[in-house]
Amino acid sequence: MKNHREVLVLETATRREFINITRDVERALANSGIREGLLLVNAMHITASVFINDDEAGLLQDFEVFLEKLAPEKPYSQYRHNGFEDNADAHIKRTLMGREAVVAVTEGRLDFGPWEQIFYGEFDGMRQKRILIKIIGE
Protein backbone atom coordinates (compact mmCIF):
# COMPACT_ATOMS: atom_id res chain seq x y z
CA MET A 1 0.00 0.00 0.00
CA LYS A 2 1.25 3.47 -0.91
CA ASN A 3 0.56 6.77 0.79
CA HIS A 4 0.97 10.36 -0.30
CA ARG A 5 0.77 13.61 1.67
CA GLU A 6 0.50 17.18 0.43
CA VAL A 7 -0.33 20.41 2.22
CA LEU A 8 -2.10 23.30 0.51
CA VAL A 9 -1.46 26.76 1.93
CA LEU A 10 -4.15 29.41 1.46
CA GLU A 11 -4.70 32.94 2.65
CA THR A 12 -8.11 34.50 2.17
CA ALA A 13 -8.65 38.17 1.49
CA THR A 14 -11.66 38.29 3.81
CA ARG A 15 -12.61 36.88 7.20
CA ARG A 16 -15.06 34.37 5.71
CA GLU A 17 -14.78 32.72 2.34
CA PHE A 18 -15.61 29.48 0.54
CA ILE A 19 -12.97 28.24 -1.92
CA ASN A 20 -13.40 25.36 -4.36
CA ILE A 21 -10.23 23.27 -3.93
CA THR A 22 -11.28 20.33 -6.11
CA ARG A 23 -8.65 21.01 -8.80
CA ASP A 24 -5.90 21.23 -6.15
CA VAL A 25 -7.01 17.90 -4.69
CA GLU A 26 -7.15 16.30 -8.16
CA ARG A 27 -3.60 17.56 -8.80
CA ALA A 28 -2.42 15.97 -5.53
CA LEU A 29 -4.11 12.70 -6.52
CA ALA A 30 -2.34 12.75 -9.90
CA ASN A 31 0.99 13.43 -8.13
CA SER A 32 0.41 10.43 -5.85
CA GLY A 33 0.14 7.85 -8.63
CA ILE A 34 -2.52 6.07 -6.55
CA ARG A 35 -5.28 4.52 -8.68
CA GLU A 36 -7.47 2.83 -6.02
CA GLY A 37 -7.86 3.93 -2.42
CA LEU A 38 -9.09 6.69 -0.17
CA LEU A 39 -8.34 10.39 -0.07
CA LEU A 40 -8.71 12.57 3.04
CA VAL A 41 -8.81 16.36 2.93
CA ASN A 42 -8.89 18.23 6.22
CA ALA A 43 -8.57 21.77 7.45
CA MET A 44 -5.62 21.97 9.82
CA HIS A 45 -7.12 24.92 11.72
CA ILE A 46 -9.94 24.95 14.24
CA THR A 47 -11.72 27.87 12.55
CA ALA A 48 -11.83 26.39 9.05
CA SER A 49 -13.72 23.60 7.36
CA VAL A 50 -13.59 21.16 4.45
CA PHE A 51 -16.85 19.91 2.99
CA ILE A 52 -18.37 18.51 -0.20
CA ASN A 53 -21.25 20.18 -1.99
CA ASP A 54 -22.37 21.83 -5.24
CA ASP A 55 -20.38 24.78 -6.62
CA GLU A 56 -23.33 27.10 -7.06
CA ALA A 57 -22.99 30.76 -6.03
CA GLY A 58 -26.50 31.01 -4.58
CA LEU A 59 -25.96 27.93 -2.43
CA LEU A 60 -22.66 29.27 -1.09
CA GLN A 61 -24.42 32.53 -0.18
CA ASP A 62 -27.15 30.47 1.52
CA PHE A 63 -24.48 28.75 3.64
CA GLU A 64 -23.13 32.15 4.66
CA VAL A 65 -26.57 33.45 5.65
CA PHE A 66 -27.46 30.21 7.47
CA LEU A 67 -24.20 30.15 9.45
CA GLU A 68 -24.45 33.83 10.33
CA LYS A 69 -27.97 33.26 11.72
CA LEU A 70 -26.81 30.35 13.86
CA ALA A 71 -23.51 31.87 15.03
CA PRO A 72 -23.38 35.59 14.26
CA GLU A 73 -19.95 37.21 14.33
CA LYS A 74 -21.15 40.24 16.31
CA PRO A 75 -21.62 41.36 18.97
CA TYR A 76 -18.35 39.81 20.09
CA SER A 77 -19.48 40.11 23.71
CA GLN A 78 -22.12 37.40 23.24
CA TYR A 79 -19.44 34.68 23.42
CA ARG A 80 -17.55 33.65 26.54
CA HIS A 81 -14.57 32.57 24.37
CA ASN A 82 -14.05 36.12 23.12
CA GLY A 83 -11.90 37.33 26.00
CA PHE A 84 -8.59 37.33 24.13
CA GLU A 85 -9.87 36.68 20.62
CA ASP A 86 -12.94 37.61 18.60
CA ASN A 87 -13.47 34.34 16.75
CA ALA A 88 -15.88 32.21 18.80
CA ASP A 89 -18.35 32.32 15.92
CA ALA A 90 -15.69 30.85 13.61
CA HIS A 91 -15.19 27.87 15.93
CA ILE A 92 -18.94 27.19 15.94
CA LYS A 93 -19.24 27.58 12.15
CA ARG A 94 -16.41 25.09 11.64
CA THR A 95 -18.17 22.57 13.89
CA LEU A 96 -21.36 22.95 11.85
CA MET A 97 -19.63 22.60 8.45
CA GLY A 98 -17.24 19.82 9.43
CA ARG A 99 -13.52 19.24 9.62
CA GLU A 100 -12.80 16.94 6.69
CA ALA A 101 -13.95 15.11 3.60
CA VAL A 102 -13.11 11.55 2.59
CA VAL A 103 -13.46 10.53 -1.05
CA ALA A 104 -13.00 7.14 -2.69
CA VAL A 105 -10.39 6.95 -5.44
CA THR A 106 -11.35 4.73 -8.37
CA GLU A 107 -9.23 4.31 -11.50
CA GLY A 108 -7.10 7.30 -10.46
CA ARG A 109 -10.05 9.70 -10.15
CA LEU A 110 -12.15 11.11 -7.32
CA ASP A 111 -15.25 8.92 -7.19
CA PHE A 112 -17.82 11.72 -6.98
CA GLY A 113 -21.54 11.83 -7.53
CA PRO A 114 -23.04 14.46 -9.84
CA TRP A 115 -22.10 18.05 -8.97
CA GLU A 116 -19.91 17.12 -5.99
CA GLN A 117 -16.96 19.44 -5.37
CA ILE A 118 -14.57 19.88 -2.43
CA PHE A 119 -14.62 23.22 -0.61
CA TYR A 120 -12.47 24.92 1.97
CA GLY A 121 -14.54 27.09 4.27
CA GLU A 122 -12.67 29.86 6.07
CA PHE A 123 -14.36 31.53 9.03
CA ASP A 124 -11.47 33.52 10.58
CA GLY A 125 -9.19 34.32 7.67
CA MET A 126 -6.75 36.88 6.34
CA ARG A 127 -3.73 34.84 7.40
CA GLN A 128 -2.08 31.68 6.09
CA LYS A 129 -3.91 28.42 6.73
CA ARG A 130 -3.05 24.83 5.82
CA ILE A 131 -5.12 22.03 4.30
CA LEU A 132 -3.91 18.44 4.52
CA ILE A 133 -4.41 16.01 1.64
CA LYS A 134 -3.60 12.40 2.57
CA ILE A 135 -4.06 9.60 0.07
CA ILE A 136 -3.68 5.88 0.73
CA GLY A 137 -4.08 3.02 -1.69
CA GLU A 138 -2.55 1.14 -4.58
DSSP file (Angstrom, degrees, kcal/mol; ACC not computed):
  #  RESIDUE AA STRUCTURE BP1 BP2  ACC     N-H-->O    O-->H-N    N-H-->O    O-->H-N    TCO  KAPPA ALPHA  PHI   PSI    X-CA   Y-CA   Z-CA
    1    1 A M              0   0    0      0, 0.0     2,-0.2     0, 0.0   137,-0.2   0.000 360.0 360.0 360.0 135.4    0.0    0.0    0.0
    2    2 A K  E     -A  137   0A   0    135,-3.5   135,-2.3     2,-0.0     2,-0.3  -0.662 360.0-163.2-101.2 159.5    1.3    3.5   -0.9
    3    3 A N  E     -A  136   0A   0     -2,-0.2     2,-0.3   133,-0.2   133,-0.2  -0.988   3.0-168.7-140.5 154.4    0.6    6.8    0.8
    4    4 A H  E     -A  135   0A   0    131,-2.4   131,-2.8    -2,-0.3     2,-0.4  -0.998   1.9-166.2-143.5 139.5    1.0   10.4   -0.3
    5    5 A R  E     +A  134   0A   0     -2,-0.3     2,-0.3   129,-0.2   129,-0.2  -0.995  11.3 167.2-132.1 131.2    0.8   13.6    1.7
    6    6 A E  E     -A  133   0A   0    127,-2.5   127,-2.9    -2,-0.4     2,-0.5  -0.976  19.8-149.1-135.8 153.4    0.5   17.2    0.4
    7    7 A V  E     -A  132   0A   0     -2,-0.3     2,-0.3   125,-0.2   125,-0.2  -0.987   7.1-154.1-124.4 123.5   -0.3   20.4    2.2
    8    8 A L  E     -A  131   0A   0    123,-2.8   123,-2.4    -2,-0.5     2,-0.5  -0.749   8.8-153.5 -88.8 142.3   -2.1   23.3    0.5
    9    9 A V  E     +A  130   0A   0     -2,-0.3     2,-0.3   121,-0.2   121,-0.2  -0.982  19.4 173.7-119.1 124.8   -1.5   26.8    1.9
   10   10 A L  E     -A  129   0A   0    119,-2.6   119,-3.0    -2,-0.5     2,-0.4  -0.914  19.3-167.4-127.2 154.0   -4.1   29.4    1.5
   11   11 A E  E     -A  128   0A   0     -2,-0.3   117,-0.2   117,-0.2     2,-0.1  -0.928  18.5-146.7-139.8 117.5   -4.7   32.9    2.6
   12   12 A T        -     0   0    0    115,-0.5   114,-0.2    -2,-0.4     5,-0.0  -0.466  12.3-139.2 -83.4 154.8   -8.1   34.5    2.2
   13   13 A A  S    S+     0   0    0     -2,-0.1     2,-0.3   113,-0.1    -1,-0.1   0.648  87.3  41.2 -83.7 -16.9   -8.7   38.2    1.5
   14   14 A T  S    S-     0   0    0      1,-0.1   112,-0.4   108,-0.0   111,-0.1  -0.795  89.4-107.8-127.9 169.0  -11.7   38.3    3.8
   15   15 A R  S    S+     0   0    0     -2,-0.3   110,-2.3   110,-0.2     2,-0.4   0.901 106.8  31.2 -63.9 -42.2  -12.6   36.9    7.2
   16   16 A R  S    S+     0   0    0    108,-0.2     2,-0.3   107,-0.1   107,-0.2  -0.963  73.6 147.7-123.2 136.1  -15.1   34.4    5.7
   17   17 A E  E     -E  122   0B   0    105,-2.0   105,-3.3    -2,-0.4     2,-0.5  -0.973  35.6-140.5-163.0 146.8  -14.8   32.7    2.3
   18   18 A F  E     -E  121   0B   0     -2,-0.3     2,-0.4   103,-0.2   103,-0.2  -0.967  23.6-171.2-111.5 127.8  -15.6   29.5    0.5
   19   19 A I  E     -E  120   0B   0    101,-2.8   101,-2.9    -2,-0.5     2,-0.7  -0.977  22.7-132.8-124.4 127.2  -13.0   28.2   -1.9
   20   20 A N  E     +E  119   0B   0     -2,-0.4    99,-0.2    99,-0.2     3,-0.2  -0.689  28.9 172.5 -76.4 115.2  -13.4   25.4   -4.4
   21   21 A I     >  +     0   0    0     97,-2.3     4,-2.3    -2,-0.7     5,-0.2   0.183  41.2 113.0-109.7  15.0  -10.2   23.3   -3.9
   22   22 A T  H  > S+     0   0    0     96,-0.7     4,-2.7     1,-0.2     5,-0.2   0.909  77.2  50.0 -56.1 -46.5  -11.3   20.3   -6.1
   23   23 A R  H  > S+     0   0    0      1,-0.2     4,-2.1     2,-0.2    -1,-0.2   0.878 110.1  51.2 -62.6 -37.8   -8.6   21.0   -8.8
   24   24 A D  H  > S+     0   0    0      2,-0.2     4,-2.0     1,-0.2    -1,-0.2   0.904 111.8  47.2 -64.3 -40.7   -5.9   21.2   -6.2
   25   25 A V  H  X S+     0   0    0     -4,-2.3     4,-2.3     2,-0.2    -2,-0.2   0.907 110.7  51.4 -67.9 -41.9   -7.0   17.9   -4.7
   26   26 A E  H  X S+     0   0    0     -4,-2.7     4,-2.3     1,-0.2    -2,-0.2   0.881 108.8  52.2 -61.3 -37.8   -7.1   16.3   -8.2
   27   27 A R  H  X S+     0   0    0     -4,-2.1     4,-2.4     2,-0.2    -1,-0.2   0.909 109.1  49.4 -64.5 -42.4   -3.6   17.6   -8.8
   28   28 A A  H  X S+     0   0    0     -4,-2.0     4,-1.5     2,-0.2    -2,-0.2   0.896 110.0  51.7 -63.4 -39.8   -2.4   16.0   -5.5
   29   29 A L  H  X>S+     0   0    0     -4,-2.3     4,-1.1     2,-0.2     5,-0.6   0.924 109.7  48.9 -62.4 -44.4   -4.1   12.7   -6.5
   30   30 A A  H ><5S+     0   0    0     -4,-2.3     3,-0.5     1,-0.2    -2,-0.2   0.907 109.8  52.4 -61.2 -41.7   -2.3   12.8   -9.9
   31   31 A N  H 3<5S+     0   0    0     -4,-2.4    -1,-0.2     1,-0.2    -2,-0.2   0.806 104.4  58.5 -62.6 -29.6    1.0   13.4   -8.1
   32   32 A S  H 3<5S-     0   0    0     -4,-1.5    -1,-0.2    -3,-0.2    -2,-0.2   0.806  91.5-143.9 -73.1 -30.0    0.4   10.4   -5.9
   33   33 A G  T <<5 +     0   0    0     -4,-1.1     2,-0.3    -3,-0.5    -3,-0.1   0.497  49.9 144.2  75.0   3.3    0.1    7.8   -8.6
   34   34 A I      < +     0   0    0     -5,-0.6    -1,-0.3     1,-0.1     3,-0.1  -0.615  26.2 178.1 -79.5 131.1   -2.5    6.1   -6.6
   35   35 A R        +     0   0    0     -2,-0.3    73,-2.8     1,-0.3    74,-0.4   0.706  68.8  28.3-104.9 -28.1   -5.3    4.5   -8.7
   36   36 A E  S    S+     0   0    0     70,-0.2   102,-2.7    71,-0.2     2,-0.3  -0.994  91.8  64.4-139.0 127.6   -7.5    2.8   -6.0
   37   37 A G  E    S-CB 105 137A   0     68,-1.9    68,-2.9    -2,-0.4     2,-0.4  -0.983  74.9 -53.6 163.9-150.3   -7.9    3.9   -2.4
   38   38 A L  E     -CB 104 136A   0     98,-2.5    98,-2.5    -2,-0.3     2,-0.4  -0.962  32.2-155.9-130.7 146.1   -9.1    6.7   -0.2
   39   39 A L  E     -CB 103 135A   0     64,-2.4    64,-2.7    -2,-0.4     2,-0.4  -0.986   6.6-164.2-125.5 129.0   -8.3   10.4   -0.1
   40   40 A L  E     -CB 102 134A   0     94,-3.3    94,-2.6    -2,-0.4     2,-0.4  -0.931   4.8-175.0-112.2 134.6   -8.7   12.6    3.0
   41   41 A V  E     +CB 101 133A   0     60,-2.6    60,-2.4    -2,-0.4     2,-0.4  -0.992  14.5 170.3-126.0 123.1   -8.8   16.4    2.9
   42   42 A N  E     -CB 100 132A   0     90,-2.3    90,-2.7    -2,-0.4     2,-0.4  -0.994  36.5-119.7-139.9 144.9   -8.9   18.2    6.2
   43   43 A A  E     - B   0 131A   0     56,-2.0    88,-0.2    -2,-0.4     7,-0.1  -0.606  19.0-152.9 -73.2 129.7   -8.6   21.8    7.5
   44   44 A M  S    S+     0   0    0     86,-2.3     2,-0.4    -2,-0.4    -1,-0.1   0.044  72.1  75.7 -95.8  26.4   -5.6   22.0    9.8
   45   45 A H  S >  S-     0   0    0     54,-0.1     3,-1.4    85,-0.1    -2,-0.1  -0.997  78.3-131.9-139.7 142.2   -7.1   24.9   11.7
   46   46 A I  T 3  S+     0   0    0     -2,-0.4    48,-0.2     1,-0.3    49,-0.1   0.527 105.6  52.4 -74.4  -6.7   -9.9   24.9   14.2
   47   47 A T  T 3  S+     0   0    0     47,-0.1    76,-1.7    77,-0.1    77,-0.3   0.042 101.5  71.4-116.1  24.9  -11.7   27.9   12.6
   48   48 A A  E <   -F  122   0B   0     -3,-1.4     2,-0.3    74,-0.2    74,-0.2  -0.926  61.3-155.7-138.3 162.7  -11.8   26.4    9.0
   49   49 A S  E     -F  121   0B   0     72,-2.8    72,-3.0    -2,-0.3     2,-0.4  -0.919  12.1-152.6-138.0 156.6  -13.7   23.6    7.4
   50   50 A V  E     +F  120   0B   0     48,-0.9     2,-0.3    -2,-0.3    70,-0.2  -0.998  32.1 155.0-127.7 132.1  -13.6   21.2    4.4
   51   51 A F  E     -F  119   0B   0     68,-2.0    68,-3.2    -2,-0.4     2,-0.5  -0.962  37.2-121.1-150.8 164.9  -16.9   19.9    3.0
   52   52 A I  E     +F  118   0B   0     -2,-0.3     2,-0.3    66,-0.2    66,-0.2  -0.944  49.5 118.6-114.5 130.5  -18.4   18.5   -0.2
   53   53 A N  E     -F  117   0B   0     64,-1.9    64,-1.6    -2,-0.5     2,-0.3  -0.925  62.1 -55.2-165.8-170.3  -21.2   20.2   -2.0
   54   54 A D  E     -F  116   0B   0     -2,-0.3     2,-1.6    62,-0.2    62,-0.1  -0.590  41.8-128.7 -82.5 139.5  -22.4   21.8   -5.2
   55   55 A D        +     0   0    0     60,-0.5     2,-0.4    -2,-0.3     3,-0.1  -0.620  58.6 136.9 -88.9  78.5  -20.4   24.8   -6.6
   56   56 A E     >  -     0   0    0     -2,-1.6     4,-2.2     1,-0.1     3,-0.5  -0.993  53.0-140.9-129.5 123.5  -23.3   27.1   -7.1
   57   57 A A  H  > S+     0   0    0     -2,-0.4     4,-2.1     1,-0.3     5,-0.2   0.853 101.3  51.9 -55.6 -42.4  -23.0   30.8   -6.0
   58   58 A G  H  > S+     0   0    0      1,-0.2     4,-2.1     2,-0.2    -1,-0.3   0.895 109.6  49.9 -62.9 -39.5  -26.5   31.0   -4.6
   59   59 A L  H  > S+     0   0    0     -3,-0.5     4,-2.3     2,-0.2    -2,-0.2   0.907 109.0  51.4 -65.7 -42.1  -26.0   27.9   -2.4
   60   60 A L  H  X S+     0   0    0     -4,-2.2     4,-1.9     1,-0.2    -1,-0.2   0.886 110.5  49.2 -63.5 -37.8  -22.7   29.3   -1.1
   61   61 A Q  H  X S+     0   0    0     -4,-2.1     4,-2.5    -5,-0.2    -1,-0.2   0.882 108.1  54.8 -65.9 -37.8  -24.4   32.5   -0.2
   62   62 A D  H  X S+     0   0    0     -4,-2.1     4,-2.9     2,-0.2    -2,-0.2   0.901 105.9  51.9 -61.9 -40.9  -27.2   30.5    1.5
   63   63 A F  H  X S+     0   0    0     -4,-2.3     4,-3.0     2,-0.2     5,-0.3   0.939 109.6  50.1 -58.7 -46.0  -24.5   28.7    3.6
   64   64 A E  H  X S+     0   0    0     -4,-1.9     4,-2.2     1,-0.2    -2,-0.2   0.929 113.5  44.2 -59.0 -47.6  -23.1   32.2    4.7
   65   65 A V  H  X S+     0   0    0     -4,-2.5     4,-1.9     2,-0.2    -1,-0.2   0.930 114.7  49.5 -63.7 -46.3  -26.6   33.4    5.7
   66   66 A F  H  X S+     0   0    0     -4,-2.9     4,-1.9     1,-0.2    -2,-0.2   0.931 113.3  45.4 -58.8 -49.2  -27.5   30.2    7.5
   67   67 A L  H  X S+     0   0    0     -4,-3.0     4,-2.9     1,-0.2    -1,-0.2   0.874 110.7  53.3 -64.9 -37.6  -24.2   30.1    9.4
   68   68 A E  H  < S+     0   0    0     -4,-2.2    -1,-0.2    -5,-0.3    -2,-0.2   0.836 108.5  50.9 -69.0 -31.0  -24.4   33.8   10.3
   69   69 A K  H  < S+     0   0    0     -4,-1.9    -1,-0.2    -5,-0.2    -2,-0.2   0.903 116.1  40.9 -68.6 -41.3  -28.0   33.3   11.7
   70   70 A L  H  < S+     0   0    0     -4,-1.9    -2,-0.2     1,-0.2    -3,-0.2   0.875 136.4  13.2 -75.8 -37.8  -26.8   30.3   13.9
   71   71 A A  S  < S-     0   0    0     -4,-2.9    -1,-0.2    -5,-0.2    -2,-0.2  -0.620  80.5-162.6-140.6  75.6  -23.5   31.9   15.0
   72   72 A P        -     0   0    0      0, 0.0    17,-0.1     0, 0.0    -4,-0.1  -0.304  19.6-135.0 -64.6 142.8  -23.4   35.6   14.3
   73   73 A E  S    S+     0   0    0     16,-0.1    16,-0.2    15,-0.1    15,-0.1   0.913  71.9  88.3 -61.3 -43.7  -20.0   37.2   14.3
   74   74 A K        +     0   0    0      1,-0.1     2,-0.1     2,-0.1    -1,-0.1  -0.858  62.8  41.2-121.6 153.2  -21.2   40.2   16.3
   75   75 A P    >   -     0   0    0      0, 0.0     3,-1.8     0, 0.0     4,-0.2   0.431  67.4-160.7 -75.4 141.2  -21.6   41.4   19.0
   76   76 A Y  G >  S+     0   0    0      1,-0.3     3,-1.6     2,-0.1     6,-0.3   0.808  84.7  69.9 -59.0 -30.3  -18.3   39.8   20.1
   77   77 A S  G 3  S+     0   0    0      1,-0.3    -1,-0.3     9,-0.0    -3,-0.1   0.600  79.2  77.3 -67.7 -11.1  -19.5   40.1   23.7
   78   78 A Q  G <  S+     0   0    0     -3,-1.8     2,-0.4     2,-0.0    -1,-0.3   0.649  86.7  71.0 -73.5 -12.3  -22.1   37.4   23.2
   79   79 A Y    X   -     0   0    0     -3,-1.6     3,-0.6    -4,-0.2     9,-0.1  -0.889  67.3-152.0-112.0 133.4  -19.4   34.7   23.4
   80   80 A R  T 3  S+     0   0    0     -2,-0.4     3,-0.3     1,-0.2    -1,-0.1   0.795  97.0  63.1 -68.6 -29.0  -17.5   33.7   26.5
   81   81 A H  T >> S+     0   0    0      1,-0.2     2,-2.0     2,-0.1     3,-0.8   0.773  81.6  85.1 -65.0 -26.6  -14.6   32.6   24.4
   82   82 A N  T <4  +     0   0    0     -3,-0.6    -1,-0.2    -6,-0.3    -3,-0.1  -0.152  53.1 105.6 -80.1  46.4  -14.0   36.1   23.1
   83   83 A G  T 34 S+     0   0    0     -2,-2.0    -1,-0.2    -3,-0.3    -2,-0.1   0.887 101.3   9.0 -83.8 -45.8  -11.9   37.3   26.0
   84   84 A F  T <4 S+     0   0    0     -3,-0.8     2,-0.3     1,-0.0    -2,-0.1   0.609 136.4  34.4-108.2 -19.5   -8.6   37.3   24.1
   85   85 A E     <  -     0   0    0     -4,-0.6     3,-0.1     0, 0.0    -1,-0.0  -0.786  63.3-141.0-128.8 171.7   -9.9   36.7   20.6
   86   86 A D  S    S+     0   0    0     -2,-0.3     3,-0.1     1,-0.1    -4,-0.1  -0.162  76.5  92.4-124.6  39.8  -12.9   37.6   18.6
   87   87 A N    >>  +     0   0    0      1,-0.1     4,-1.5    -6,-0.1     3,-0.5   0.120  34.4 117.4-125.6  23.2  -13.5   34.3   16.8
   88   88 A A  H 3> S+     0   0    0      1,-0.2     4,-1.9     2,-0.2     3,-0.2   0.898  80.0  56.5 -57.3 -39.6  -15.9   32.2   18.8
   89   89 A D  H 3> S+     0   0    0      1,-0.2     4,-2.6   -16,-0.2    -1,-0.2   0.874 102.8  55.3 -59.9 -35.9  -18.4   32.3   15.9
   90   90 A A  H <> S+     0   0    0     -3,-0.5     4,-2.1     1,-0.2    -1,-0.2   0.876 105.5  51.7 -66.0 -37.9  -15.7   30.8   13.6
   91   91 A H  H  X S+     0   0    0     -4,-1.5     4,-1.8     2,-0.2    -1,-0.2   0.917 112.4  45.8 -63.2 -43.0  -15.2   27.9   15.9
   92   92 A I  H  X S+     0   0    0     -4,-1.9     4,-2.0     2,-0.2    -2,-0.2   0.913 111.1  52.0 -67.3 -43.4  -18.9   27.2   15.9
   93   93 A K  H  X S+     0   0    0     -4,-2.6     4,-2.2     1,-0.2     5,-0.2   0.893 108.3  51.9 -61.4 -40.2  -19.2   27.6   12.2
   94   94 A R  H  X S+     0   0    0     -4,-2.1     4,-2.2     1,-0.2    -1,-0.2   0.912 107.8  51.9 -62.4 -42.6  -16.4   25.1   11.6
   95   95 A T  H  < S+     0   0    0     -4,-1.8    -1,-0.2     1,-0.2    -2,-0.2   0.893 111.4  47.5 -61.7 -39.3  -18.2   22.6   13.9
   96   96 A L  H  < S+     0   0    0     -4,-2.0    -1,-0.2     1,-0.2    -2,-0.2   0.879 117.4  40.6 -68.5 -39.1  -21.4   22.9   11.9
   97   97 A M  H  < S-     0   0    0     -4,-2.2    -2,-0.2    -5,-0.2    -1,-0.2   0.666 112.8-119.3 -88.7 -17.8  -19.6   22.6    8.4
   98   98 A G     <  -     0   0    0     -4,-2.2   -48,-0.9    -5,-0.2    -1,-0.1  -0.002   4.5-106.5  98.3 157.7  -17.2   19.8    9.4
   99   99 A R  S    S+     0   0    0    -50,-0.2   -56,-2.0     1,-0.1     2,-0.3   0.826  85.3   5.3 -90.5 -37.8  -13.5   19.2    9.6
  100  100 A E  E     -C   42   0A   0    -58,-0.2     2,-0.4   -51,-0.1   -58,-0.2  -0.884  51.0-137.3-147.1 170.8  -12.8   16.9    6.7
  101  101 A A  E     -C   41   0A   0    -60,-2.4   -60,-2.6    -2,-0.3     2,-0.4  -0.994  12.6-159.2-132.2 140.8  -13.9   15.1    3.6
  102  102 A V  E     -C   40   0A   0     -2,-0.4     2,-0.4   -62,-0.2   -62,-0.2  -0.983  13.4-176.0-119.7 131.6  -13.1   11.5    2.6
  103  103 A V  E     -C   39   0A   0    -64,-2.7   -64,-2.4    -2,-0.4     2,-0.1  -0.986  24.8-121.4-130.7 136.3  -13.5   10.5   -1.1
  104  104 A A  E     -C   38   0A   0     -2,-0.4     7,-2.9     7,-0.4     2,-0.5  -0.467  21.8-141.8 -69.7 146.4  -13.0    7.1   -2.7
  105  105 A V  E     +CD  37 110A   0    -68,-2.9   -68,-1.9     5,-0.2     2,-0.4  -0.968  23.7 176.2-111.8 122.3  -10.4    7.0   -5.4
  106  106 A T  E >   - D   0 109A   0      3,-2.4     3,-1.6    -2,-0.5   -70,-0.2  -0.992  68.3 -12.6-131.4 125.0  -11.3    4.7   -8.4
  107  107 A E  T 3  S-     0   0    0     -2,-0.4   -71,-0.2   -72,-0.4    -1,-0.1   0.853 128.4 -55.3  52.8  38.5   -9.2    4.3  -11.5
  108  108 A G  T 3  S+     0   0    0    -73,-2.8     2,-0.3     1,-0.2    -1,-0.3   0.576 118.6 100.5  77.3  10.6   -7.1    7.3  -10.5
  109  109 A R  E <  S-D  106   0A   0     -3,-1.6    -3,-2.4   -74,-0.4     2,-0.3  -0.904  83.1 -96.8-127.4 155.0  -10.0    9.7  -10.1
  110  110 A L  E     -D  105   0A   0     -2,-0.3     2,-1.7    -5,-0.2    -5,-0.2  -0.559  37.5-133.3 -65.6 128.1  -12.2   11.1   -7.3
  111  111 A D        +     0   0    0     -7,-2.9    -7,-0.4    -2,-0.3     2,-0.2  -0.572  45.4 163.7 -90.8  76.1  -15.2    8.9   -7.2
  112  112 A F        -     0   0    0     -2,-1.7     3,-0.1    -9,-0.1    -9,-0.0  -0.523  36.0-129.0 -93.1 155.8  -17.8   11.7   -7.0
  113  113 A G    >   -     0   0    0      1,-0.2     3,-1.5    -2,-0.2    -1,-0.1  -0.403  60.1 -54.8 -85.2 176.5  -21.5   11.8   -7.5
  114  114 A P  T 3  S+     0   0    0      0, 0.0    -1,-0.2     0, 0.0   -60,-0.0  -0.290 122.9   0.7 -57.3 135.2  -23.0   14.5   -9.8
  115  115 A W  T 3  S+     0   0    0      1,-0.2   -60,-0.5    -3,-0.1     2,-0.2   0.332  89.2 147.8  73.4  -4.0  -22.1   18.1   -9.0
  116  116 A E  E <   + F   0  54B   0     -3,-1.5     2,-0.3   -62,-0.1    -1,-0.2  -0.424  16.4 166.8 -69.7 135.3  -19.9   17.1   -6.0
  117  117 A Q  E     - F   0  53B   0    -64,-1.6   -64,-1.9    -2,-0.2     2,-0.5  -0.949  34.7-116.3-140.6 156.9  -17.0   19.4   -5.4
  118  118 A I  E     - F   0  52B   0     -2,-0.3   -97,-2.3   -66,-0.2   -96,-0.7  -0.860  33.7-169.2-101.9 130.2  -14.6   19.9   -2.4
  119  119 A F  E     -EF  20  51B   0    -68,-3.2   -68,-2.0    -2,-0.5     2,-0.5  -0.900  20.4-146.4-120.7 146.5  -14.6   23.2   -0.6
  120  120 A Y  E     -EF  19  50B   0   -101,-2.9  -101,-2.8    -2,-0.4     2,-0.6  -0.955  19.2-157.9-102.5 126.0  -12.5   24.9    2.0
  121  121 A G  E     -EF  18  49B   0    -72,-3.0   -72,-2.8    -2,-0.5     2,-0.5  -0.934   4.8-164.8-108.7 119.4  -14.5   27.1    4.3
  122  122 A E  E     +EF  17  48B   0   -105,-3.3  -105,-2.0    -2,-0.6   -74,-0.2  -0.890  17.5 167.7-105.6 129.4  -12.7   29.9    6.1
  123  123 A F  S    S+     0   0    0    -76,-1.7   -75,-0.1    -2,-0.5  -107,-0.1   0.413  80.0  29.0-120.9  -2.0  -14.4   31.5    9.0
  124  124 A D  S    S+     0   0    0    -77,-0.3  -108,-0.2  -110,-0.1  -109,-0.1  -0.375  91.6 148.6-152.7  63.8  -11.5   33.5   10.6
  125  125 A G        +     0   0    0   -110,-2.3  -110,-0.2    -3,-0.1     3,-0.1   0.287  24.8 100.8 -90.9-153.7   -9.2   34.3    7.7
  126  126 A M  S    S+     0   0    0   -112,-0.4     2,-0.3     1,-0.3    -1,-0.1   0.738  83.5  74.1  74.6  30.1   -6.8   36.9    6.3
  127  127 A R  S    S-     0   0    0   -117,-0.1  -115,-0.5    -3,-0.0    -1,-0.3  -0.957  96.7 -73.2-157.1 162.1   -3.7   34.8    7.4
  128  128 A Q  E     -A   11   0A   0     -2,-0.3     2,-0.3  -117,-0.2  -117,-0.2  -0.313  49.9-179.7 -64.8 136.2   -2.1   31.7    6.1
  129  129 A K  E     -A   10   0A   0   -119,-3.0  -119,-2.6   -84,-0.0     2,-0.3  -0.950  17.0-133.8-133.3 155.1   -3.9   28.4    6.7
  130  130 A R  E     -A    9   0A   0     -2,-0.3   -86,-2.3  -121,-0.2     2,-0.4  -0.840   9.3-163.5-114.4 147.8   -3.0   24.8    5.8
  131  131 A I  E     -AB   8  43A   0   -123,-2.4  -123,-2.8    -2,-0.3     2,-0.4  -0.996  16.4-142.5-128.6 124.0   -5.1   22.0    4.3
  132  132 A L  E     -AB   7  42A   0    -90,-2.7   -90,-2.3    -2,-0.4     2,-0.5  -0.708  12.1-169.6 -89.1 134.3   -3.9   18.4    4.5
  133  133 A I  E     +AB   6  41A   0   -127,-2.9  -127,-2.5    -2,-0.4     2,-0.4  -0.987  10.5 177.8-119.8 118.0   -4.4   16.0    1.6
  134  134 A K  E     -AB   5  40A   0    -94,-2.6   -94,-3.3    -2,-0.5     2,-0.4  -0.986   4.1-173.8-124.9 126.6   -3.6   12.4    2.6
  135  135 A I  E     -AB   4  39A   0   -131,-2.8  -131,-2.4    -2,-0.4     2,-0.4  -0.973   3.3-179.2-124.5 131.6   -4.1    9.6    0.1
  136  136 A I  E     +AB   3  38A   0    -98,-2.5   -98,-2.5    -2,-0.4     2,-0.3  -0.981  33.8  74.7-128.2 143.6   -3.7    5.9    0.7
  137  137 A G  E      AB   2  37A   0   -135,-2.3  -135,-3.5    -2,-0.4  -100,-0.2  -0.995 360.0 360.0 157.5-159.0   -4.1    3.0   -1.7
  138  138 A E              0   0    0   -102,-2.7  -101,-0.1    -2,-0.3    -1,-0.1   0.336 360.0 360.0-114.6 360.0   -2.5    1.1   -4.6
